[in-house]
Amino acid sequence: MGAQCCRSLFTKSNAQCTFTTKAPPSAHMIAIYWCIVLIFSLVLTVITQIRVAGGVRPALVWPAIGMALLAFTMLCILMFVKRARAYSATLLTFGTCLCTCFIAYRINTVTTIATAFVTTSWSTTLPPLASLTLIDMIAQTPQELIGAFYFALGLLLNTLQCSFACDMGIIPGTICTVAHVLVFTVGAALSANTYGSLLFIVTTPLVTFLSFFPTSVILTFQSNKIEHQRQLLQETQQRALAYQRAAQKADDVINHILKNNVVDAHTCIQLFFNGKPQTVLKHAQDLLFRSMWWCRLREAVLRIVEGSYVKAVRNIDLGQFCSDLLVGRPGITLDCPSLTALLDPIACNIALDNAITNAVRHGCTENQELRLKVEVSNHGSSTTLSFTLINRAKANKPPLNYWSASDTEAAHASASVDQYE
């Protein structure tokens, strides 16, 4: 008997969907942005330095070129080596810390050049302070004022380039902020230049640290929250699409059954008008009643196709169950023991009703000899209940394969079956 409908009915729908919501930039893309911005900034810095100075200052130009080459190498690795993309956060953290050291070195070199120029023009001593102003708290000599200016400029530039690492999460942000504070405080203490008062040197790195480290924490939590919401939205969309496909498949199953019943009922009505007895009208009535019953079972069919159907097993009188199943189906022999069994009447009704319908329509047209056999077999501590539907196959059709509900692969491999267990 044919069971294409049964196979589609009891096969779980594995619906897939394409999620089109734009995700936040990944660590890989953030690292690429950092490399591009750094390369552009360093190239522009080198060109400006050469044009303004009228030549190449090795102490300023070559470190910048080396840092640009390092950023370019990282960019090539991130873009063309797929395995390296998993280590984007590590590469960016390393590059950010190295760039922090480069900025500190460059600020120290520029301060040395500027201080040497100013020393020849400005006095290095000032009279005692009569009042304490904000400028006096930062620097008391022109050299200290120049050093404080470049020190603040270096802090600003490093804060901007560290902001990329802050978007990577708490750990990269923490490493970069610690390097930021240590390099600019310890480096300023070890340098021969003066970068202002001790209060200025200690407080400004801490202020910049407090300005973007909390931002790193906030961005991390916000990113995790957005990612969680995106996953929930994706799961909701997948469930909605799976439900839609399951509903379509369930409707296809019911349409198949209703079509068979309506065709059979129409045939019975035609036979009545051709002079057959009124029993054919009773058969048509049973067929239409069964069609209405299938319409009421649409939700159960939908759950089965969707894979979310929950079995409702209860004690059922097998004799009554099989008699109700064969209402309006004369000519089917029933071989069923008189006992009760634990089964799900809805799922069994759906499978057996479709199996009987296909056996009637696709089996031998004359003298079908349909027989529904119910058997109970004991296997130690377990008991197996099997339903076997036997019919005469058409002589011009090849033998059909056997499959059972426990072997779904065999069910898919066969276009039709002659037994369902």
N, C-alpha and C positions, 0 to 999 in steps of 0.2 A: 504494500500500500504506500501511496505517496506520503511523504512527511516533510516536504520542503518548508511548509508553514510551521511544523513542530520544531524543526531545527532553528529557524529564525526566532521562534518564540522563546526557546529555552537557552539561547545563546546571549550572554551578557553583552550589552552594547558598550564598546570601548570608544566613546566619542572623544575626538581631539578637537582643539580649537586653537586659533592663532590670536595671541594677545597683542593688541596694537597700541596699548597705552605706552607712552614714552617713559622709559625708566630714567632715574637720575644718573649723572655721569659716573662711570665706574672708575676704580682705581687706575685702570689701564689708561683711560682717557685723561684723567687728571695729570698723570705722569707725563703724557704726551704734551698736554698744554704747558706744563712747567718747562719742559725742554724747549718748546718753540719760543715761549716768552723770553727765556734766559738767552737763547742763541740770538734772537733779535736785539735784545738789550745790549749784549756784549759786543756784537758787531757794530751797532750804532755808537757805543762807547769808544771802541777802538778807532773808528773813522773820525769821530769828533776830536779825540785826543791827538791824532796825527795832524789834523787840519789846524787845530788851535795852537799846538806846540811847535808846528812847523817841522816836525820830524818824529822819529820813533824814540820814545823813552822806554828802554827795555824793562825797567822795573814796573811799568804800568801796562805796557802793551802785551808782552809775552805771557804773563799770567792770565790776562783776559782771553788771549787766543787759546791758551791751554784749557781754560774752563769752558770756552765755547766748543772746542773739539770734544771735550768730555760729554757735554750736553748733547752734541750731535751724535756721538757714539751711543749714548743711552737711547736717543730717539730712534736710531736705526734698529737697535736691539728690540725695543718695544714694538716697533711697527712690523718687523720682518721675522722675528723669532717668536713663534707662538708659545713655546714653553716658558719664555721669560715673562709673559704677561701675568702669570700667577705670582710673580715676585715683583710686581709693579710698586707695591707699597714699600718694600725693602729698598728697591733701587731709588725711589724718590726720597726716602728718608736719608739714605747715604748721600745722594746728590745735594739735598738741602743742607745737611751738616757741612759738607765740603764747601758749598757756596757761602755758608756763614763764615767759615775761615777765610775764604777768598775776599769777601767784603771787608772783614776786619783788617786783613793785610793791605788791601787797597786803600782803605781809609787811613791807615797808619802811614803808608807811603805818601799819599797826597798831603797829609798833615805835616809830614817832615819837610816836603818841598815848600809848602806854603809858609811854614814857620821860619824856614831859612830865609825866605824872601822878605818876610815882615820884620825879622830881627834887624836887618840892615837899615830899616826905615823908622821903626817905632822903638820907643823906650821900653825896656823890660822891667822897669821899676815904677811903682805908683806911690803917691803919698798915702799915709795912713787914712783909713776910711773914717769919715765923720758920721756916716749913717749906713745901715745895712739894707740894701735894695735887692730885688730879685736877680739883677745882673751880677751883683757882688756875690750872691750865693752860688752862682754858676761859675764865674771866672773873675779873676782880679788883674790879669795882664792880657795884652792883645794876643799873645801866643796861646794862653789858656782859652780865650774866647774863640779863636780859630779852631783849636782842638775840640772845644765843646760843640761848635757848629758841625764839624765833620763827623764827630761822634754821634750826634743826633741824626745826621743824615744817614749814617751807616745803620743805625737802629731802625730808621724808617724803611730803608731798602730791604734790610733783612726781614723785617716784619712782613713786608709784602711778599717776599719769596717764600717765607715760611707758611704763609696762609694756604698755599697749595697742600702742604703736608697736613695742615689742620683739617682739611676736608677728607683725609684718608682714615681718620679714626683717632681714638684717644692715645694709643701707643705711639704711632708716628708723631702725633702732635706733641706728646710729652717729651720724646727724645729730642725733637727739634727745638722746643722751648728751653730745655735744660742746656743744650749746646749753645743756644742764643745767649743765655744769661752768663754761662761760664766763659765763653769766648770774649764777650765784650767787657766783662768785669776783670777777669784774670789777665786778659790781653792788655787792657788799659793799664793795669797795675804794673805789668812787666815792660811796657813800652817806654822808650826814652822820651816820648812826647808827653805833653800835659794836656789832658782832655777836660779840664775844668776841676771843680772842687770834688772832694771825695764823696760828698753827699750827692752831687749830680751823677757821678759815675756809678754809684750803687743804686740809686733810686730809678734812674731812667730805664735800665734794662728790666728792672722788676715791674715798672709801670707797663712797658710794652708786653712783658710776659703776661701780666694780668689782663691785658687788653685782648689777646687772641687765644690764650689757653682756654678760658671759659667758653670762648666761641667754638673751639674745637670740640669741647664736650657737648655743647648744645647742638652743633651740627651733626655730631655722631648720633645722638639720641633722635634728632629729627629725621636723619637718614634712615635709621632703623625703623622708626615709626612709619615713614613713607613706604619703605620696602615691605613692611608687614601689611599695610593697607593695600599695596599693589598685589601682594600674593593673595589676600582675601578676595580682592576684586577679580583676580584671574581665576581663582577656584569657583567663585560664584558664576562667572561667565562660562566656565567649563561645565558646571552642573546644569546651567540653563540650556546650553547647547546639547548636552547629553540627554536632557529631558525632552527637548524638541525632537531629536532624532529618534529617541525611544517612542515618543508619541506617534511619530510618523510610521515607525515600524509596526507598532501595535495596531494602528488604524489599517495598515496594509493586511495584517493578519485577520482582523475582524471583517474587512471588506471581502477578503477571500472566502471566509466562512459564509457571510451573508449572501454573496453571489451564488455560492453553491446551493444554499437553502432556498433562495428565491427562484433559481432555475428549476429545482426539484418541485417546489410548490406550483410554479407555473405549468410544469408538465402534468402534475396531478389534476389541476383545474381543466386543462385541455382534454385529459382522458375522461373526465366527468362529462364534458360537453360532447364527447364522442361516444357516449353511451355506457361508460363504465359505472359501476355502483357507487353509492355515496361514501363508501369507505375511503375512496381516494380523496374526497374532500376532507375527511377527518385527518388523513395523512398530511394534506396541505396545511391544515390548521396546526398540527403538531410542529411542522417545519417552521411556520411563521412564529409560533410560540418560542421555539428554540432560538430563532433569530433575535427576538426581543430579549431573551435571556442572555445572549451574547452581548447585546448592547449594554446591559446592566453590568456585565463583567469587564467592561472596557478598562476600568481603573486597575483591576487585577492584572489584566493582560499588559497594561502599561508598566506596572511595577515589575513584572517578570522580565519584560524586554529590557527595562532600564537596569535590572540587576539589583533592585532594592526590595524585591518581594520578600516578605517575611512569612514563612510557613505557619499555617494554623492547623496543627495536627490534633485530631480528636477521634474518639471512638465512633466508627461508622458501621452500620449494618451493611455488609457487602451485598447481600441479596437485594435489599431495597435500593442501594446505590446503583447497582448495575441495571435494575429494572427501570429506574428513572432515566438512566442514560440511554436506554433503548426505546424510550417512548417515541412512537411515530416511526419506528424503524422495523417493519415486519420482515420476516425472512432471516433474522439473525438468531442463531442458536446460542443460548447462554449456558455455560458450564461453570457454575459458581457454588462454592460450599456455603452452607448456612452458618455463618459466624460473624463476629465483629472484629474489626481491625483498626489500628491506628494509622490514619492517613490524612492528607490534606484534600478535602473534597473538591475545592476550587481548582487547584493545580491539576489533579487527576482528571476532573471533568473536562478541562480545556484540552489536555493532551489526547484523551481517549475520544472525545467528540470529533476532534479534527482527524484523528486516525481513522475512525469509522467512516467519516464523510469521504475521505480520500480513497479508502478501500472500495466503497460503493461506486465512486465515479471512475476510478482508474483500473478496477479489476475487470474480471470477465463479465461481459454484459448479460450473459444468460447463465442461469443456474450458478449463482455466485458462491453458494455454500459458505456464507459468512458465519464464523463462529468466534465468540468471545470466551476465552478460557481464563479462569482465575485460579491460580495455584498458590498454595502456601507450603513452603519447605522450611524445615528446621535444620540449622547448622550449629549444633551445640547450644551455646547460650543465645544465639541470634536467630531470628525468624525472617524469612524473605517472602514478600508478597509480590507476585508477578501477574501482569495482565498480558495475555497473548491474543492477538487478533489474526485469524487465519482466513484467507480468501483464495479463490482460484485466480491465478494470474492469466493474462491474455497470452495466447499461444505465440503471437508474433512479437512478443516483447522479451528481451533477455532476462535472465534470472536477476532478482533484486538482492541487494546486500542486506545483511543483518546488522543492526546497531542497537545500542541501549543508552539510557540516559546517563550512565556512568562513563560512557566512551564518546565524548563530544567530537573528537577528531574523526572517528569513523562516521559520525553523523554528517560532518561537513564534507567528507570525501565522497559521500554517496548522494546522488541526486534524488533518489527515492528509496524507500525501504519496504520490506514486506512484513516485518515484525517490529513491535515496539514493546520494550519491557520496562 
